[in-house]
Structure formats: structure tokens, C-alpha cells
Amino acid sequence: MVQKKLTSTRVLTILLKMNLKLFTFDNRTLTLRRVRSVALGELLMGALAELPAPNFADSVQDLIERVDYRRADTPEEREEIYRLRYDAYRQEGAIEPNLSRSFSDRFDDLGNAYVFGVHFDGKLASSIRLNVSTSACPELPALGVFEDVLSPLIEAGKTVIDPTRFVVDPEIARALPKISYATVRIGWMACEFFEADWVLATVRVEHQAFYRRLFGHKPMCKARPYPTLKKPISLMGLEYPAAKERVHQRYPFFRSTYFERRMLFERFLRTPHILRPAMPANTS
């Protein structure tokens, strides 16, 4: 007797024929509320083993749908993020200790700064800061160190986004390593909202590979000493309009809706600046 391969569809058909009361069949997961025989239970376990594991993009998207993005505008929200920064940087040996156990700088208070926390199960899991260079406020954290590289772009009227202070709670990073992708997605959404020409990555040399593989960033110059940090920082850049479709095709979880972007980046909205991400199918 030839045994047929048990696919998820075949298992569902078998159960329906046996007139069992069904449970859930969602996103490659079968949860059985009532099984009438050990044999059927074994059948289901075998079928579950045959179900394909989620691919990388699906698993990141699943995580994104479970987090909350919150723009930190109040002193209390900011201070929680500053403490997370301090703990993360201290663990890496990137900064010297201080009595306040908090880490911030003047770029947090600029008019073009957006500080975000990513929350998972009600806990602050990660954070990222964005500074958006415009004609009204061209200042960026990277400008002081890489002025010779960036000034020509800014003087030419280019919109440049400088994501910095990207940190993840160490415990959550171990439990949810893909939280990094959910976090950098905020910067990618900002590129679309502000119609960015360039998006930067000012990172340590050992972190360049992450941005090169994920987005296609390229080094714009050699690493240089960076104020407040103990290790040299490199400047990487990406022309957003040219990279957008390629990144969306490869990593669909970077897509976003206009509503999602507006809720995160329009400061005058009276609605709460807490957003549960929605994952569009084919929205830019």
C-alpha cells in the first residue's frame, strides 16, 4: 500500500469527512480541540511535521503584526528609551558609565527628530531615532563627523534621513532576534513618507553587513571617530528611490500603508501616536 503524503489540505479534508468539530486552521497552525482517537492524533502530528516552516519574510511579518510602534513625545516616554539606550550601549562597551544610567544627546530635541519605541507584549523592546534633513532643519547627527560627504547632498536640496540610536533590549534580542527588522522598518517607512532621496546608516564597521544585505547600503567613506561613542563609526548610504522596489520585492514586510506612515510621522494628529502595524499586500 502506498502511503500518500499528508499535506495540510489533505488533513483538513480527512477531518471534515470524519465530521469532527474543527478548531483553527490558520497560518500553518492546526490546533485540535477534540480528537476521538490516538490514531487520529498521530495522523495529525505527522501532518503537522509535513507543513512547511515559515520562511524568513513570513516570520518577520508575523512578528511585526505583534508589536506596537510608539512615537516617544513625552518626557516619561523619552526617559524609558534613554535608559534602554544606556543599558544596550553599556553592554556593548560602546559608552562610558554615568550616574544617571541614561543616554541622550541634543539631536533628540531637534525639530526634525522622531524617537520611536517598539513594544512587544507591553514592554519596550527596541528603539530608533530618525532625523530628517529638510530645508527648514538640515541638521543631522552624521553631519558633524561626515560634513564633507553629506553637505553637497544637503546643499543640493536632497532629503536625507539619518536613523541613529538603534538599540534592542538584550533579553528580547535573544528571544526575538528578528525584532531588529521590525525596528529598522520604521526608518524605511519614513523614507516613503518624507519622499527621501537618501537614507543613511552610521554604524560600526562590523555592522555594515546587516545594512548591505538588507537594503543595499554602500560605504560612503572610511570609518571615523564619533562623539560620545568609544568606537569608530562608518557612514553608509542608499539612494531610496532606486532601491525601493527591489527591497519590497525581496522583503515584503517593509511595505506600509499611507495611514500607518501618517499616524507615525504627522505630529499634528490628535489621535494617539501608538500604532499596531498593518501589513498591506502590495502597497508602497
C-alpha positions as CSV (number, residue, x, y, z in Angstrom):
1,M,0.0,0.0,0.0
2,V,1.4,3.4,-1.0
3,Q,1.0,6.0,1.7
4,K,0.1,9.4,0.4
5,K,2.0,12.4,1.6
6,L,0.0,14.3,4.2
7,T,-0.4,17.9,3.3
8,S,-2.3,20.5,5.4
9,T,-5.2,20.4,2.8
10,R,-5.4,16.6,2.9
11,V,-5.5,16.6,6.7
12,L,-8.3,19.2,6.7
13,T,-10.3,17.0,4.2
14,I,-9.9,13.9,6.3
15,L,-11.1,15.7,9.4
16,L,-14.1,17.1,7.6
17,K,-15.1,13.7,6.3
18,M,-14.9,12.3,9.9
19,N,-17.3,15.0,11.0
20,L,-15.1,16.4,13.7
21,K,-15.7,19.8,15.3
22,L,-12.9,22.0,14.0
23,F,-10.7,24.3,15.9
24,T,-8.4,26.6,14.0
25,F,-6.6,26.3,10.7
26,D,-4.6,29.5,10.4
27,N,-1.1,30.4,9.2
28,R,0.3,26.8,9.1
29,T,-1.0,26.0,12.5
30,L,-3.5,23.3,13.4
31,T,-4.9,23.4,17.0
32,L,-7.1,20.4,17.8
33,R,-9.8,20.9,20.5
34,R,-11.1,17.4,20.3
35,V,-9.5,14.2,18.9
36,R,-11.5,11.0,19.0
37,S,-8.7,8.5,18.8
38,V,-5.0,8.1,19.4
39,A,-4.6,7.1,15.8
40,L,-6.1,10.4,14.6
41,G,-3.8,12.3,16.9
42,E,-0.8,10.5,15.5
43,L,-2.1,11.3,12.0
44,L,-2.3,15.0,12.8
45,M,1.2,15.1,14.3
46,G,2.6,13.5,11.2
47,A,0.7,16.1,9.1
48,L,2.0,19.0,11.1
49,A,5.5,17.7,10.6
50,E,4.9,17.9,6.9
51,L,3.7,21.5,7.0
52,P,6.3,23.9,5.6
53,A,8.2,26.1,8.1
54,P,7.5,29.8,7.8
55,N,10.1,31.5,5.5
56,F,12.1,34.4,6.7
57,A,9.8,37.1,5.3
58,D,6.7,35.4,6.8
59,S,8.3,35.1,10.2
60,V,9.3,38.7,10.3
61,Q,5.8,39.8,9.2
62,D,4.2,37.7,11.9
63,L,6.4,39.5,14.5
64,I,5.6,42.9,13.0
65,E,1.9,42.2,13.5
66,R,2.5,41.6,17.2
67,V,4.4,44.8,18.0
68,D,3.3,48.3,18.7
69,Y,5.2,51.3,17.3
70,R,5.1,54.3,19.6
71,R,6.4,57.8,18.9
72,A,8.0,59.0,22.2
73,D,7.0,62.6,22.7
74,T,6.5,62.8,26.5
75,P,9.4,63.1,29.0
76,E,8.4,59.8,30.5
77,E,8.4,58.0,27.2
78,R,11.8,59.5,26.2
79,E,13.4,58.7,29.6
80,E,12.4,55.0,29.3
81,I,14.1,54.9,25.8
82,Y,17.2,56.8,27.1
83,R,17.6,54.1,29.8
84,L,17.3,51.4,27.2
85,R,20.0,53.1,25.1
86,Y,22.3,53.3,28.1
87,D,21.9,49.6,29.0
88,A,22.4,48.4,25.4
89,Y,25.4,50.6,24.8
90,R,27.0,49.7,28.1
91,Q,26.6,46.0,27.4
92,E,28.4,46.5,24.1
93,G,31.1,48.6,25.8
94,A,30.3,51.5,23.4
95,I,30.0,54.2,26.1
96,E,31.4,55.1,29.4
97,P,29.2,54.6,32.5
98,N,27.3,57.6,34.0
99,L,25.4,58.1,37.3
100,S,22.1,58.8,35.5
101,R,22.1,55.5,33.7
102,S,20.6,57.4,30.8
103,F,21.9,58.2,27.3
104,S,20.7,61.1,25.1
105,D,22.1,64.0,23.1
106,R,21.0,67.3,21.6
107,F,19.8,65.6,18.4
108,D,16.9,64.1,20.3
109,D,15.5,67.6,20.8
110,L,15.8,68.9,17.3
111,G,12.6,69.8,15.4
112,N,13.4,67.2,12.8
113,A,13.9,64.4,15.3
114,Y,11.5,61.4,15.7
115,V,12.2,59.0,18.5
116,F,10.3,55.7,18.5
117,G,9.9,52.8,20.8
118,V,8.9,49.3,19.6
119,H,6.8,47.5,22.2
120,F,6.3,43.7,22.5
121,D,3.8,42.3,24.9
122,G,3.6,45.7,26.6
123,K,7.3,46.0,27.1
124,L,9.8,48.4,25.4
125,A,11.7,46.0,23.2
126,S,13.7,48.4,21.0
127,S,14.1,51.9,19.8
128,I,15.3,54.0,16.9
129,R,15.7,57.7,16.3
130,L,15.2,59.4,12.9
131,N,16.4,62.9,11.9
132,V,15.1,64.2,8.6
133,S,17.1,66.8,6.9
134,T,15.0,69.4,5.1
135,S,15.5,73.0,4.0
136,A,13.8,74.1,7.3
137,C,16.0,72.0,9.5
138,P,19.0,70.5,7.7
139,E,20.9,69.3,10.8
140,L,21.7,65.6,11.2
141,P,23.8,63.7,13.7
142,A,26.1,62.4,11.0
143,L,26.7,65.9,9.6
144,G,29.2,66.9,12.3
145,V,31.5,63.9,11.5
146,F,30.9,63.5,7.8
147,E,30.2,67.0,6.7
148,D,32.5,66.8,3.7
149,V,30.4,63.9,2.4
150,L,26.9,65.0,3.3
151,S,27.0,68.8,2.8
152,P,26.9,68.5,-1.0
153,L,23.7,66.4,-0.8
154,I,22.0,68.8,1.7
155,E,23.1,71.9,-0.3
156,A,21.6,70.3,-3.4
157,G,18.2,70.1,-1.7
158,K,18.2,66.4,-1.1
159,T,16.0,65.0,1.6
160,V,18.3,62.8,3.8
161,I,17.1,60.5,6.6
162,D,19.6,59.7,9.3
163,P,18.5,56.7,11.5
164,T,20.5,56.5,14.7
165,R,20.4,55.2,18.3
166,F,19.1,51.9,17.2
167,V,19.1,49.7,20.3
168,V,17.4,46.5,21.4
169,D,16.7,45.2,24.9
170,P,19.4,42.4,25.3
171,E,17.0,39.8,26.7
172,I,14.4,40.4,24.0
173,A,17.1,40.3,21.3
174,R,18.0,36.8,22.4
175,A,14.4,35.7,22.5
176,L,13.3,37.6,19.4
177,P,16.3,38.1,17.1
178,K,14.0,39.3,14.3
179,I,12.9,42.4,16.3
180,S,15.8,44.2,14.6
181,Y,13.9,44.0,11.3
182,A,10.7,45.3,12.8
183,T,12.6,48.2,14.2
184,V,14.5,49.3,11.1
185,R,11.2,49.2,9.2
186,I,10.3,52.5,10.9
187,G,13.2,54.2,9.1
188,W,12.1,52.6,5.8
189,M,8.6,53.9,6.2
190,A,10.0,57.4,6.9
191,C,11.7,57.3,3.6
192,E,8.4,56.9,1.8
193,F,6.6,59.4,4.0
194,F,9.2,62.2,3.6
195,E,10.0,61.3,0.0
196,A,13.6,60.8,0.9
197,D,16.4,60.9,-1.6
198,W,19.0,59.2,0.7
199,V,18.8,57.1,3.8
200,L,22.0,56.8,5.9
201,A,23.4,54.2,8.2
202,T,26.1,55.4,10.6
203,V,27.3,52.2,12.1
204,R,30.3,50.3,13.3
205,V,32.3,48.5,10.7
206,E,31.2,45.1,12.0
207,H,27.5,46.1,11.5
208,Q,27.9,47.1,7.8
209,A,27.0,43.7,6.5
210,F,23.5,43.9,8.0
211,Y,22.6,47.1,6.1
212,R,24.4,45.9,2.9
213,R,22.5,42.6,2.7
214,L,19.1,44.0,3.8
215,F,18.9,47.3,1.9
216,G,22.0,47.6,-0.3
217,H,23.7,50.4,1.6
218,K,27.3,51.2,0.5
219,P,30.1,52.8,2.4
220,M,30.5,56.5,1.6
221,C,33.9,56.9,3.3
222,K,36.1,55.2,5.8
223,A,35.1,54.9,9.5
224,R,35.9,57.9,11.7
225,P,35.8,58.7,15.4
226,Y,32.3,59.6,16.6
227,P,31.5,61.9,19.6
228,T,30.1,60.1,22.7
229,L,31.0,56.7,21.3
230,K,34.1,54.7,22.0
231,K,34.4,53.0,18.7
232,P,34.8,54.5,15.2
233,I,31.7,54.8,13.1
234,S,31.3,54.3,9.3
235,L,28.9,56.2,7.0
236,M,26.8,54.1,4.6
237,G,24.3,55.5,2.2
238,L,21.4,54.3,0.0
239,E,19.5,56.1,-2.7
240,Y,16.0,55.3,-1.6
241,P,14.1,55.8,-4.9
242,A,16.4,53.4,-6.8
243,A,16.3,50.7,-4.1
244,K,12.6,50.8,-3.1
245,E,11.1,48.3,-5.4
246,R,13.9,45.9,-5.1
247,V,13.7,45.9,-1.3
248,H,9.9,45.5,-1.4
249,Q,10.1,42.5,-3.8
250,R,12.7,40.8,-1.6
251,Y,11.3,41.7,1.8
252,P,7.5,42.4,1.5
253,F,7.3,43.2,5.3
254,F,8.9,46.6,4.5
255,R,5.8,47.7,2.7
256,S,3.4,50.0,4.6
257,T,0.2,51.8,4.2
258,Y,-0.3,55.6,3.9
259,F,-2.4,55.5,7.1
260,E,0.4,53.8,9.0
261,R,3.0,56.3,7.9
262,R,0.8,59.2,8.6
263,M,0.0,58.1,12.1
264,L,3.7,57.7,12.9
265,F,5.1,60.9,11.3
266,E,2.4,63.6,11.3
267,R,2.9,65.4,14.6
268,F,-0.3,67.5,14.5
269,L,-2.6,64.5,14.5
270,R,-4.7,64.4,17.7
271,T,-5.1,60.6,17.6
272,P,-2.8,58.6,19.9
273,H,0.7,58.1,18.4
274,I,0.6,54.3,19.2
275,L,0.2,52.1,16.2
276,R,-0.2,48.4,15.7
277,P,1.3,47.8,12.3
278,A,-0.9,46.7,9.5
279,M,0.7,44.6,6.7
280,P,-0.5,45.5,3.2
281,A,-0.3,43.1,0.3
282,N,1.1,45.4,-2.4
283,T,1.1,49.0,-1.0
284,S,4.2,51.1,-1.4
